[in-house]
Amino acid sequence: MKKTEEDTPIGVFEALKATPTPVRYLLGGVLINQLGAFVQTFLVLYLTFRGMSVAAAGLALVAYSAGSIFGTMLGGEFTQRFGPRATIVTAMAGSAPLVAAISWSSGPGALWPLLVVVGLAGLFTQAYRPAAAVMLSDLMPDRYQVMAFSMMRIALNVGAALAPLIAAGLILVDWDLLFWIDGGTALVYALLAFVLLPRRPVQEEAGSGAEVGKAPADETAASAAAPATATATAEPAGRTASGYAAMLRDRKYLYYLAAVLLGSLTYAQGHIALPLELAADHYPTSFYSTVLTVSSVVLITCELKITAYLSRLPKHVRVITGHLVEALGLAVYGLSSRSGAFTIAGAVLVVAGIMIAAPSMFAHPATFPQAVKARYIGTMQAVGGAAGALAPLFGVWLWTQLGSGFWLLCGVVTAVAGLLALAGVRQPREPVAATGPEADPAGKAEVVGGTS
C-alpha cells in the first residue's frame, strides 16, 4: 500500500523548514518578550527591597495573577473579534508602560495605586498569548500543528531559563532596570508584530490555503460543532454569551479543562513544594538550582525530537502516557530524603512526561473551528493561570500536613488529570459528515498523528 504524507513520520528539520516566515517572526517575538519577563518572578523580592511588607508584596503578586487570568480570557475574546495581530500589538503596547510604571508606583504608602498598576500589567501582559496561539495555529500547516506548539513552548522555556540570569546582572546595577527592560521587550514585541505579522485576518489571507499549506475551514462542520456562534472573526456582542454557553455544554472540553487545572496544580509544585522538601532534607540551595538546570536543559534540547518521534501515535495515547510518566516522577520526589539521585530522577521523569503530553495538550484547543477557537484557547490558558495562582496556597499547606507523602498525592492527582485528558481528547465531540476517512469533526484535519 502506498504511504500518504500523513503516514510518514515527521522530522524536526522537516518541521522547521516547513515553518512559514510569519511564524518565525511570531516565535521570535515570544522569545524576546519572555527574555524580559521579570515581573512575576521578582515582584515580591523587589517590593520588599523597596520597603514594603511581605504581606503587601504578596497581595501585589495576587493582583498580578488575577490580572493575568482575566487577561487571557479578554485576549481570547479580543482575538475572536479583531484578529490576532491587533490583539498582540494592543496587548504588548499596553503592557510596556504599565510594567515600567511598577518602579514608580511602589514604595511604602502606595499600595492601592500599585495594585491597580500591577493588576493591569498582568492583564495586558498575558492578553497576547491566546492571539499568538491562534495565529500559530492558523499559519502552520496542519501536519505540523503539534510541532508548532512545541516550538512555542521551547521559545517560552528558553526565555524563562535565561531571564533570571539576565535579571541577576540587572539587579547588580539597579533594581528598577528589571521593569524598564521588561517594558522595553514588550514594546519591541509590539513593534515587531505591527511591522512583520499578517495584517488581515488569517482566514482571509489563506484564501485557497495555498500560502500556508491549509485548506479553508469547512463552515458546515464549524456550524455543527458550535451552532450558536458566528463564523466570522468579528461578531455581534449579543452572540458572545452563546459561544461560551456552547463551551459549557461541551462535556468533553470540560474534562479537558479539568485535566489542565489538575495537571497545572501538580506540575507547579516542582517550583513551590520541592524547594521546601529539599530544604527540610538539608540539601544546599545550590542543589535545587542543579535540579532546575537539569530540567531546563532536557526540556529545551529534547522536546522537539520527542514530539517528532511520537508524532505517529494517536493524540490520546501521547496525552495519557505523558501524564502517567509525570505522575511517576512526582511520586519519586517523595524519596528525596534518601538520596539526591531520586530528586534528579524525578525531575527527568516529570520533564519527560511534559514533553510527551504537553505539546498535544497545548495544541488541542486549536483544533476547534475558527468561529470559536480563540475563546477555547483563551479559556484553557485562563484555567492554567488560575491553577498557577492557586498552586502555592494548596501546595504549601498540603505539604506541611503530609510531608513526603504529599508527592504520592501529586502523582495520583496527575494520573487522574491524565484520565480526564484522555476522556477529553479521545473521541470526536459529535459526528459530522466527513470527506475522507481521516477528516476531523471540527472541519479541520487532526493534528500530527492522524485520528485519535
C-alpha positions as CSV (number, residue, x, y, z in Angstrom):
1,M,0.0,0.0,0.0
2,K,1.3,3.4,-0.9
3,K,2.2,5.6,2.0
4,T,0.5,9.0,2.3
5,E,2.1,12.1,3.8
6,E,0.1,11.5,7.0
7,D,1.7,8.0,7.3
8,T,5.2,9.4,7.1
9,P,6.9,10.3,10.4
10,I,7.7,13.9,10.9
11,G,11.3,15.1,11.2
12,V,12.5,18.1,13.3
13,F,14.3,19.7,10.3
14,E,11.3,19.0,8.1
15,A,9.0,20.8,10.5
16,L,11.5,23.7,10.9
17,K,11.8,24.0,7.1
18,A,8.0,24.0,6.7
19,T,7.5,26.8,9.2
20,P,6.2,29.9,7.4
21,T,8.2,33.1,7.8
22,P,5.4,34.9,9.8
23,V,5.5,32.0,12.3
24,R,9.3,32.5,12.7
25,Y,8.6,36.2,13.4
26,L,5.9,35.3,15.9
27,L,8.1,32.9,17.8
28,G,11.0,35.3,17.8
29,G,8.7,37.9,19.4
30,V,7.6,35.4,22.0
31,L,11.2,34.7,22.9
32,I,12.2,38.4,23.1
33,N,9.2,39.1,25.3
34,Q,9.9,36.2,27.6
35,L,13.6,37.2,28.0
36,G,12.4,40.3,29.8
37,A,9.5,38.7,31.7
38,F,10.7,39.6,35.2
39,V,7.5,40.8,37.0
40,Q,6.1,37.5,38.3
41,T,9.4,36.1,39.3
42,F,10.9,39.1,41.0
43,L,8.0,41.3,42.1
44,V,7.9,40.1,45.7
45,L,11.7,40.5,46.1
46,Y,11.6,43.9,44.5
47,L,8.8,45.3,46.6
48,T,10.3,44.1,49.9
49,F,13.6,45.6,48.8
50,R,11.7,48.9,48.3
51,G,10.5,48.7,51.9
52,M,7.0,47.2,51.5
53,S,5.9,44.4,53.9
54,V,5.9,40.8,52.8
55,A,2.1,40.7,53.1
56,A,1.7,43.8,50.8
57,A,4.2,42.3,48.3
58,G,2.2,39.0,48.3
59,L,-1.0,40.9,47.7
60,A,0.6,42.6,44.7
61,L,1.5,39.2,43.3
62,V,-2.1,38.1,43.8
63,A,-3.2,41.2,41.9
64,Y,-0.8,40.4,39.0
65,S,-2.0,36.8,38.9
66,A,-5.7,37.8,38.9
67,G,-5.0,40.3,36.1
68,S,-3.2,37.5,34.1
69,I,-6.3,35.2,34.4
70,F,-8.7,37.9,33.1
71,G,-6.1,39.0,30.6
72,T,-6.1,35.6,28.9
73,M,-9.9,35.5,28.8
74,L,-10.1,39.0,27.3
75,G,-7.2,38.2,25.0
76,G,-9.2,35.3,23.6
77,E,-12.3,37.5,23.2
78,F,-10.4,40.3,21.6
79,T,-8.7,37.9,19.2
80,Q,-12.1,36.5,18.2
81,R,-13.4,39.9,17.4
82,F,-10.4,41.8,16.0
83,G,-7.8,39.2,15.0
84,P,-4.5,38.0,16.4
85,R,-2.2,40.8,15.1
86,A,-4.3,43.6,16.5
87,T,-4.5,41.8,19.9
88,I,-0.8,41.2,20.1
89,V,0.1,44.8,19.2
90,T,-2.5,46.3,21.6
91,A,-1.6,43.9,24.5
92,M,2.2,44.5,24.2
93,A,1.9,48.2,23.6
94,G,-0.3,48.5,26.7
95,S,1.9,46.2,28.8
96,A,5.1,48.2,28.2
97,P,4.2,51.5,30.1
98,L,2.3,49.6,32.8
99,V,5.2,47.3,33.6
100,A,7.7,50.2,33.5
101,A,5.4,52.1,35.9
102,I,5.7,49.5,38.6
103,S,9.0,51.0,39.7
104,W,7.4,54.4,40.0
105,S,4.3,53.3,41.9
106,S,5.9,51.1,44.5
107,G,7.1,52.0,48.0
108,P,5.6,52.5,51.5
109,G,2.1,54.1,51.4
110,A,1.4,53.4,47.7
111,L,-0.3,50.0,48.0
112,W,-3.6,50.8,46.2
113,P,-2.1,52.6,43.2
114,L,0.5,49.7,43.0
115,L,-2.2,47.1,43.0
116,V,-4.1,48.8,40.1
117,V,-0.9,49.1,38.1
118,V,0.2,45.6,38.7
119,G,-3.2,44.1,38.0
120,L,-3.5,46.0,34.7
121,A,0.1,44.9,33.9
122,G,-0.8,41.3,34.4
123,L,-3.9,41.7,32.3
124,F,-2.2,43.3,29.3
125,T,1.0,41.1,29.5
126,Q,-0.9,37.9,29.2
127,A,-3.6,39.0,26.8
128,Y,-1.3,38.4,23.8
129,R,-1.0,34.6,24.5
130,P,-4.3,33.4,23.0
131,A,-3.7,35.6,20.0
132,A,-0.2,34.1,19.5
133,A,-1.6,30.6,19.8
134,V,-4.4,31.3,17.3
135,M,-2.0,32.9,14.8
136,L,0.4,29.9,15.2
137,S,-2.5,27.5,14.5
138,D,-3.8,29.5,11.5
139,L,-0.4,29.9,9.8
140,M,1.2,26.5,10.4
141,P,0.3,23.6,8.1
142,D,-2.0,21.0,9.8
143,R,0.7,18.3,9.6
144,Y,3.0,20.3,11.9
145,Q,0.4,21.8,14.4
146,V,1.7,19.9,17.4
147,M,5.3,20.6,16.4
148,A,4.4,24.3,16.2
149,F,3.1,24.4,19.7
150,S,6.2,22.5,20.8
151,M,8.3,25.3,19.2
152,M,6.3,27.9,21.1
153,R,6.8,26.1,24.4
154,I,10.6,25.9,23.7
155,A,10.7,29.7,23.0
156,L,8.9,30.3,26.3
157,N,11.2,27.9,28.2
158,V,14.4,29.3,26.7
159,G,13.2,32.8,27.7
160,A,12.2,31.6,31.2
161,A,15.6,29.9,31.6
162,L,17.7,32.9,30.5
163,A,15.6,35.6,32.1
164,P,16.8,35.0,35.7
165,L,20.4,35.2,34.5
166,I,19.8,38.5,32.8
167,A,17.9,39.7,35.9
168,A,20.8,38.8,38.2
169,G,23.1,41.1,36.2
170,L,20.5,44.0,36.1
171,I,19.9,43.8,39.8
172,L,23.6,44.5,40.4
173,V,23.2,47.7,38.5
174,D,19.7,48.9,39.5
175,W,16.6,47.0,40.6
176,D,14.4,49.4,38.6
177,L,16.1,48.1,35.4
178,L,14.1,44.9,35.8
179,F,10.9,46.7,35.0
180,W,12.3,49.1,32.4
181,I,13.8,46.3,30.4
182,D,10.6,44.2,30.8
183,G,8.6,47.1,29.4
184,G,11.2,47.6,26.7
185,T,10.9,44.0,25.5
186,A,7.1,44.2,25.4
187,L,7.4,47.4,23.3
188,V,9.9,45.7,20.9
189,Y,7.4,42.8,20.5
190,A,4.6,45.2,19.8
191,L,6.7,46.9,17.1
192,L,7.7,43.6,15.5
193,A,4.1,42.4,15.5
194,F,2.9,45.6,13.9
195,V,5.6,45.5,11.1
196,L,6.0,41.8,10.5
197,L,2.9,39.8,11.3
198,P,0.0,39.4,8.9
199,R,-2.3,42.5,8.8
200,R,-5.6,40.9,7.8
201,P,-7.4,38.0,9.5
202,V,-5.6,34.8,8.6
203,Q,-8.7,33.1,7.1
204,E,-8.9,36.0,4.5
205,E,-5.2,35.7,3.7
206,A,-5.2,32.0,3.3
207,G,-7.9,32.0,0.6
208,S,-7.4,28.7,-1.1
209,G,-4.9,27.6,1.5
210,A,-2.0,27.6,-0.9
211,E,0.0,30.1,1.1
212,V,0.1,28.4,4.4
213,G,-0.5,24.8,3.3
214,K,-4.0,24.6,4.7
215,A,-7.5,24.3,3.1
216,P,-10.2,26.7,4.1
217,A,-12.3,25.7,7.1
218,D,-15.5,23.7,6.5
219,E,-18.3,26.1,7.5
220,T,-20.8,23.3,7.7
221,A,-18.7,21.4,10.2
222,A,-18.0,24.6,12.1
223,S,-21.7,25.2,12.5
224,A,-22.3,21.6,13.6
225,A,-19.6,21.9,16.3
226,A,-20.7,25.3,17.6
227,P,-24.1,26.1,16.2
228,A,-24.7,29.2,18.3
229,T,-21.5,31.0,17.3
230,A,-20.7,33.2,14.3
231,T,-18.3,32.0,11.7
232,A,-16.6,35.4,11.2
233,T,-13.7,36.7,13.3
234,A,-15.7,39.7,14.4
235,E,-19.2,39.1,15.7
236,P,-22.0,41.0,17.4
237,A,-21.7,41.4,21.2
238,G,-25.0,39.6,21.7
239,R,-23.7,36.3,20.4
240,T,-20.7,36.2,22.7
241,A,-22.6,34.6,25.6
242,S,-23.9,31.8,23.4
243,G,-20.4,30.9,22.3
244,Y,-19.3,30.4,26.0
245,A,-22.6,28.6,26.7
246,A,-21.8,26.1,23.9
247,M,-18.4,25.6,25.5
248,L,-20.0,24.9,28.9
249,R,-22.2,22.3,27.2
250,D,-19.2,20.6,25.7
251,R,-18.7,17.9,28.3
252,K,-15.5,16.6,26.7
253,Y,-13.9,20.0,26.7
254,L,-14.8,20.4,30.3
255,Y,-13.0,17.2,31.0
256,Y,-10.0,18.6,29.2
257,L,-10.1,21.9,31.2
258,A,-10.3,19.9,34.4
259,A,-7.2,18.0,33.3
260,V,-5.4,21.3,32.6
261,L,-6.4,22.6,36.1
262,L,-5.3,19.5,38.0
263,G,-2.1,18.9,35.9
264,S,-1.0,22.6,36.3
265,L,-1.6,22.5,40.0
266,T,0.7,19.4,40.5
267,Y,3.3,20.5,38.0
268,A,3.7,23.8,39.8
269,Q,4.7,22.0,43.0
270,G,8.1,21.4,41.4
271,H,8.7,25.2,41.9
272,I,6.7,25.5,45.2
273,A,6.9,22.5,47.4
274,L,10.0,20.9,46.0
275,P,12.4,23.6,47.3
276,L,10.7,23.2,50.7
277,E,11.2,19.5,50.6
278,L,14.9,19.8,49.7
279,A,15.4,22.4,52.5
280,A,13.7,20.1,55.0
281,D,16.0,17.3,53.8
282,H,19.0,19.5,54.4
283,Y,20.2,19.9,50.8
284,P,22.1,23.0,49.9
285,T,20.3,25.7,47.9
286,S,22.6,25.0,45.0
287,F,21.2,21.5,44.7
288,Y,17.8,22.9,43.8
289,S,19.4,25.1,41.2
290,T,21.0,22.0,39.8
291,V,17.6,20.3,39.6
292,L,16.2,23.3,37.7
293,T,19.1,23.4,35.3
294,V,18.8,19.7,34.5
295,S,15.1,20.1,33.9
296,S,15.6,23.1,31.6
297,V,18.4,21.6,29.6
298,V,16.5,18.3,29.0
299,L,13.3,20.2,28.0
300,I,14.9,22.7,25.7
301,T,17.2,20.2,23.9
302,C,14.8,17.2,23.7
303,E,11.2,18.3,23.3
304,L,11.1,18.9,19.6
305,K,12.8,15.5,18.9
306,I,10.4,13.7,21.3
307,T,7.4,15.4,19.7
308,A,8.6,14.4,16.2
309,Y,9.3,10.8,17.3
310,L,5.9,10.4,18.9
311,S,4.0,12.2,16.1
312,R,2.5,9.0,14.6
313,L,1.0,7.9,17.9
314,P,-2.7,8.9,18.4
315,K,-3.2,12.0,20.4
316,H,-4.9,10.3,23.3
317,V,-2.0,7.8,23.6
318,R,0.5,10.7,23.9
319,V,-1.6,12.5,26.4
320,I,-2.3,9.6,28.8
321,T,1.3,8.3,28.6
322,G,2.8,11.7,29.3
323,H,0.6,12.2,32.4
324,L,1.4,8.8,33.8
325,V,5.2,9.3,33.3
326,E,4.9,12.7,35.0
327,A,2.9,11.2,37.8
328,L,5.7,8.6,38.4
329,G,8.2,11.4,38.5
330,L,6.3,13.4,41.1
331,A,5.9,10.3,43.3
332,V,9.7,9.8,43.1
333,Y,10.2,13.2,44.6
334,G,8.9,11.7,47.8
335,L,12.1,9.6,48.0
336,S,14.4,12.7,48.0
337,S,15.2,12.3,51.7
338,R,17.0,9.1,50.9
339,S,19.2,10.4,48.1
340,G,19.5,13.3,45.8
341,A,19.6,10.9,42.9
342,F,15.9,10.3,43.4
343,T,15.3,14.1,43.1
344,I,17.2,14.2,39.8
345,A,15.4,11.1,38.5
346,G,12.1,12.5,39.5
347,A,12.9,15.8,37.7
348,V,13.8,13.9,34.5
349,L,10.7,11.8,34.6
350,V,8.5,14.9,35.2
351,V,10.1,16.7,32.2
352,A,9.8,13.5,30.1
353,G,6.1,13.4,30.9
354,I,5.7,17.0,30.0
355,M,7.5,16.6,26.7
356,I,5.2,13.7,25.8
357,A,1.9,15.2,26.7
358,A,2.1,19.0,26.8
359,P,2.5,19.8,23.0
360,S,-0.7,17.8,22.3
361,M,-2.5,19.3,25.3
362,F,-1.5,22.8,24.2
363,A,-2.5,22.2,20.6
364,H,-5.9,20.7,21.4
365,P,-8.0,23.9,21.6
366,A,-6.5,25.0,18.2
367,T,-8.3,22.1,16.5
368,F,-11.7,23.8,17.1
369,P,-13.5,25.8,14.4
370,Q,-12.3,29.3,13.6
371,A,-15.5,30.7,14.9
372,V,-14.7,29.6,18.5
373,K,-11.0,28.8,18.5
374,A,-9.8,32.0,20.2
375,R,-12.2,31.6,23.0
376,Y,-11.4,28.0,23.6
377,I,-7.7,28.8,23.7
378,G,-8.2,31.8,26.0
379,T,-10.3,29.7,28.4
380,M,-7.7,27.0,28.5
381,Q,-4.9,29.5,29.3
382,A,-7.1,31.2,31.9
383,V,-7.6,27.8,33.6
384,G,-3.9,27.2,33.6
385,G,-3.3,30.7,35.0
386,A,-5.9,30.1,37.8
387,A,-4.1,26.8,38.7
388,G,-0.8,28.7,38.9
389,A,-2.3,31.3,41.2
390,L,-3.9,28.6,43.5
391,A,-0.9,26.2,43.5
392,P,1.0,28.0,46.3
393,L,-2.0,28.0,48.6
394,F,-2.8,24.4,48.3
395,G,0.8,23.1,47.8
396,V,2.4,24.7,50.8
397,W,-0.5,23.8,53.2
398,L,-0.8,20.2,52.0
399,W,3.0,19.7,52.1
400,T,3.2,20.9,55.7
401,Q,0.4,18.4,56.6
402,L,1.6,15.4,54.6
403,G,5.4,15.8,54.3
404,S,6.9,13.4,51.8
405,G,3.5,11.7,51.3
406,F,2.5,14.9,49.5
407,W,4.3,13.7,46.4
408,L,2.4,10.5,46.2
409,L,-0.8,12.6,46.3
410,C,0.6,14.7,43.5
411,G,1.3,11.6,41.5
412,V,-2.3,10.3,42.0
413,V,-3.8,13.7,41.1
414,T,-1.7,13.9,37.9
415,A,-2.8,10.4,36.9
416,V,-6.4,11.5,37.4
417,A,-5.6,14.5,35.2
418,G,-4.4,12.1,32.6
419,L,-7.6,10.1,32.7
420,L,-9.6,13.3,32.3
421,A,-7.5,14.4,29.4
422,L,-8.0,11.0,27.8
423,A,-11.7,11.4,28.1
424,G,-11.5,15.0,26.7
425,V,-9.4,14.4,23.6
426,R,-10.0,10.7,22.6
427,Q,-13.4,10.8,20.8
428,P,-14.9,13.3,18.3
429,R,-17.1,15.7,20.1
430,E,-20.1,14.9,17.8
431,P,-20.5,13.1,14.5
432,V,-20.5,15.2,11.3
433,A,-20.3,14.4,7.6
434,A,-16.7,13.6,6.7
435,T,-15.0,14.0,3.3
436,G,-12.5,11.2,4.0
437,P,-11.5,8.5,6.5
438,E,-9.3,10.9,8.4
439,A,-11.5,14.0,8.3
440,D,-11.7,15.9,11.6
441,P,-15.2,16.5,13.1
442,A,-14.4,20.2,13.7
443,G,-13.8,20.8,10.0
444,K,-10.1,20.5,10.2
445,A,-7.7,17.6,9.9
446,E,-6.4,16.2,13.1
447,V,-3.0,17.5,14.0
448,V,0.2,15.4,13.9
449,G,-0.6,11.8,14.3
450,G,-3.9,11.2,12.4
451,T,-7.0,10.3,14.2
452,S,-7.1,9.9,17.9
